[in-house]
Amino acid sequence: MGYMTDISNNIKHHNKLIDKMVRGVLYVFTIASASFIFIIVGVIIVKGITPFVTYNQGLGRVDFFRFITGDTWLTGTAFQSNLYSIGFIIVSTIFIALLSLLISLPIGVMTALFIARVAPKKLSETFRTIIEILASIPSIIFGLFGATIIKPFVYNLSAAFGYQSKGGNSMLATVLVLAIMTIPTIASISEVAIRSVNQKIVNASLALGATKSQTNFKVVLTAAKSGIFASAILGIGRALGEATAVSLVAGGRKSGFSFDILDTTSTLTSIMLEGMKETTGIDYDIRFSVGIILMVVILLTNAILNFIKKKVGNIDVK
């Protein structure tokens, strides 16, 4: 009897040792994953604050207040530290992201509703696969699509209104490209939220005499609005962070605040991408400064949307 007890204790001790080893390995992997975030952010911050602290190439320091409020981004051969300003670009970036969300959110949510609640099973699976494929397409492909299809469309549209656009490079083209890019993300997450709605809510609505359409729009979407807000947060995050596709259709505006959707524009990401050809100097380091501002803009936007999400709340029926 004592022999069996010893064996049992040894097995338990061995299993506990294995559990501790597994927890240790998982802990190491988790720390390694989390550390990448801090390393990336740290590098960007260290490089990004350099132009505001000291610069020893005869250009002086960049004035931070003028940097975030000004309306001129000077490029070319005659670089001047006091003319690196992104105030107008910050406004344009946020404005473009919100416009793209106004297009992609309703389309994405309606797509998700059709896939989750309306379409037959086989058709639903087909459309879900298409959405997943769209979500996996590289951004450069969307950019090429925008350059070959959307830009001529915008150019012809502006010509029809008697407006001379710069070959279709415009805020409108940028908004349309970003909207197309974010629709798959919004649709995929919204579909999961819609499918997660408690069936009791749906049955109760139908039992009270509501039609399927009334139930879908007034009950299901209301119950899934927390997940829909989450999809909007991820969608606008992608819109704010996209660089390659935007650079192909924006036009590269370098000065002046403008809300004309047929005029050229710039975003924080496109400005960053343009300077990556340099390896040293203020024109290179200032791109990291733009990166800091971009991270702040994304964090503030997500915080605001999360605040709205919490205020809106969700229906919880047990």
Steps between C-alpha positions, in 0.01 A plus 500: 500500500784735594675413173194606297478823699863580419437440130193724509696775675784472248255530212338806656841656563604426141178652362542812713856535376383474138226759566757739648729451201213563253393812691858622497537447125167672430602786728827546309320504166247752634774729630682473167185589307418795724859625492484552123233766555715687751810469284324635190335785689826577680701524177240725337485729804878527537548576130191717485590742779849566358392782264331680793787462746819552304624502145861577410485545124452876487122470489422545866218339690148450369243703688252243634201734520552619144556139394155385615306815407662633181376465144822454300712193441809609307687241296766521236861609529461804727393334824415734786422358841233761575298403193425142599138539603223238496198676650315491169603137447364395840165656414498340154588157641216502752254646249587237237475214752157616617371542145618151407329362812173670401511295179646171621307461828145485355612287206697264723222466756233438236726242337547328835127504567428342163762228549400421858121530491362513146706303249455122458775293656697426181476858378597623844812282500593624152472866596687438824787350302503799267514740794789304651687515169444875476632544854822317407579700185820710543454875520713559192238317293230735628730788417551379144125453465451855621761635260356323194125505571407750771728784390359509142149483647569799727666687213196451273264585786681824576508586127124452485465771768746729322777440753858443390642228722859385500451177307253369755742524793269627770347460842200327341721234338676445833171466686364249249815286512501495880129421510550199272791384714312523831171342389629139540624567855173659605290233330691209656486630857141620469393159372646332808318751722171445317530121519567531874163665568294287736237310302250567780494866399422410140231250595338747739488768231346263246250372758383858561413534133806675359608404151842350431620828353377697801666249731829515311524878491338601828591208725800310365707804402417667830609195694822475297592868512785447746675265254416735212673783684801273547509445123484877446796548734710246309384642168596857581827373645588346166395815317720716721797267463490433126789648303576321173156514340444857617828620351391382154177703491529790747708737289745608772365836611774696678328811633167650597192369676244370252170315529443492123451132422614553139825665602828322574574398857756334726485280806744441781589160361561623145730774630693240698533271200634775275803560722611142540739539206731696730726329754628789711421862569208701622282409201529136608466544875199728468305205355532330839357817655203463267476139615466614862215731404336219302509269803345774714226560242419127483494466879274804543267385222473151649444647847216719374336213311537270802340767718207523259481120490471482879235771503297326232522168685336180391189294562548206732219250503535173688 
